[in-house]
Amino acid sequence: MNVIDKKRATHYFWGNNCDSWILADTEGLSIKQESMPANTQEDLHFHSKAQQFFYILKGTATFYFDNIRIVVEDQKGLLIEPETKHYISNETNDRLDFLVISQPTTNCDRIILE
């Protein structure tokens, strides 16, 4: 058993200068801490197998599903079922920090639509 923290976790950039720290990644589970600068968003996509739970640590996230917009504030979360077309957006002037927990992992299970 190892204590995991952001300082020692594997880090990578995605999208428009967004950060991701891999806290856990197994075939059955992925946990990442992510951060999005102001006014950024990811591409519309879906996962064929993985369900994802987004938990907002700091800031306000806006999620889009087909023609539905859902705003999630800090200390709240949202579950996204497999096959749901979606993307997260930071439409504020502040940084957005959140956890994304995927089961199973999203490795090789991300289909970009745009």
C-alpha positions as CSV (number, residue, x, y, z in Angstrom):
1,M,0.0,0.0,0.0
2,N,1.3,3.4,-1.0
3,V,0.1,6.8,0.0
4,I,-0.6,8.7,-3.3
5,D,-0.4,12.5,-3.6
6,K,-0.5,14.9,-6.5
7,K,3.2,15.8,-6.1
8,R,4.3,12.2,-6.8
9,A,1.6,11.3,-9.2
10,T,2.2,10.9,-13.0
11,H,1.3,14.2,-14.6
12,Y,0.3,15.1,-18.2
13,F,-1.3,18.0,-20.1
14,W,-4.5,17.7,-22.1
15,G,-6.6,20.1,-24.1
16,N,-5.8,23.8,-23.8
17,N,-3.2,23.7,-21.0
18,C,-5.3,21.5,-18.7
19,D,-3.5,19.4,-16.1
20,S,-4.1,15.8,-15.1
21,W,-2.5,13.8,-12.2
22,I,-3.0,10.0,-12.3
23,L,-3.8,9.0,-8.7
24,A,-4.8,5.4,-9.5
25,D,-5.0,3.5,-12.8
26,T,-5.9,-0.1,-13.0
27,E,-8.0,-2.0,-15.6
28,G,-11.1,-1.7,-13.4
29,L,-10.6,1.8,-12.0
30,S,-9.1,5.2,-12.9
31,I,-8.8,8.2,-10.5
32,K,-7.4,11.5,-11.7
33,Q,-7.2,14.9,-10.3
34,E,-7.6,17.5,-13.0
35,S,-7.4,21.2,-13.4
36,M,-8.7,23.5,-16.1
37,P,-7.7,27.1,-16.6
38,A,-10.4,29.8,-17.1
39,N,-12.5,29.6,-20.2
40,T,-11.4,26.1,-21.5
41,Q,-13.3,23.0,-22.5
42,E,-12.6,19.5,-23.7
43,D,-13.8,17.8,-26.9
44,L,-17.3,16.2,-27.2
45,H,-16.8,12.5,-26.7
46,F,-18.1,9.4,-25.1
47,H,-16.9,6.2,-23.5
48,S,-18.3,2.9,-24.6
49,K,-17.6,1.0,-21.3
50,A,-16.6,3.4,-18.6
51,Q,-18.9,5.3,-16.3
52,Q,-17.4,8.5,-14.8
53,F,-18.0,10.4,-11.6
54,F,-16.8,14.0,-11.6
55,Y,-16.4,15.6,-8.2
56,I,-15.7,19.4,-8.2
57,L,-13.1,20.4,-5.6
58,K,-12.9,24.1,-6.4
59,G,-14.7,26.2,-9.0
60,T,-17.7,25.7,-11.2
61,A,-17.9,23.1,-14.0
62,T,-20.4,23.2,-16.8
63,F,-21.2,19.9,-18.5
64,Y,-22.9,19.4,-21.8
65,F,-24.9,16.3,-22.9
66,D,-26.6,16.5,-26.3
67,N,-28.6,19.7,-25.8
68,I,-28.6,19.7,-22.0
69,R,-26.4,22.0,-19.9
70,I,-25.7,21.2,-16.2
71,V,-23.7,23.5,-13.9
72,V,-22.0,21.8,-11.0
73,E,-20.4,23.9,-8.2
74,D,-17.6,22.9,-5.8
75,Q,-18.2,20.1,-3.3
76,K,-20.8,18.5,-5.6
77,G,-20.5,15.7,-8.2
78,L,-22.1,14.3,-11.3
79,L,-22.3,10.7,-12.6
80,I,-22.0,10.1,-16.3
81,E,-23.2,6.7,-17.7
82,P,-21.3,4.9,-20.5
83,E,-22.2,5.9,-24.1
84,T,-23.3,9.4,-23.0
85,K,-22.0,12.1,-25.3
86,H,-20.5,14.8,-23.1
87,Y,-17.8,17.3,-22.4
88,I,-16.8,19.5,-19.4
89,S,-16.2,23.2,-19.7
90,N,-14.8,25.9,-17.4
91,E,-16.8,29.0,-18.4
92,T,-15.5,31.1,-15.5
93,N,-12.5,33.4,-15.0
94,D,-11.2,31.1,-12.3
95,R,-9.3,27.8,-12.3
96,L,-11.5,24.6,-12.0
97,D,-10.1,21.7,-10.0
98,F,-11.9,18.3,-9.8
99,L,-11.6,14.5,-9.4
100,V,-12.7,12.2,-12.2
101,I,-13.3,8.6,-11.2
102,S,-13.8,6.2,-14.1
103,Q,-14.9,2.5,-13.8
104,P,-13.5,0.7,-15.7
105,T,-10.5,2.8,-16.8
106,T,-11.0,5.0,-19.9
107,N,-7.7,3.9,-21.4
108,C,-8.5,3.0,-25.1
109,D,-12.2,3.9,-24.4
110,R,-12.6,7.5,-25.5
111,I,-14.3,8.2,-28.8
112,I,-14.0,11.9,-29.8
113,L,-16.9,13.3,-31.8
114,E,-15.6,16.8,-32.8
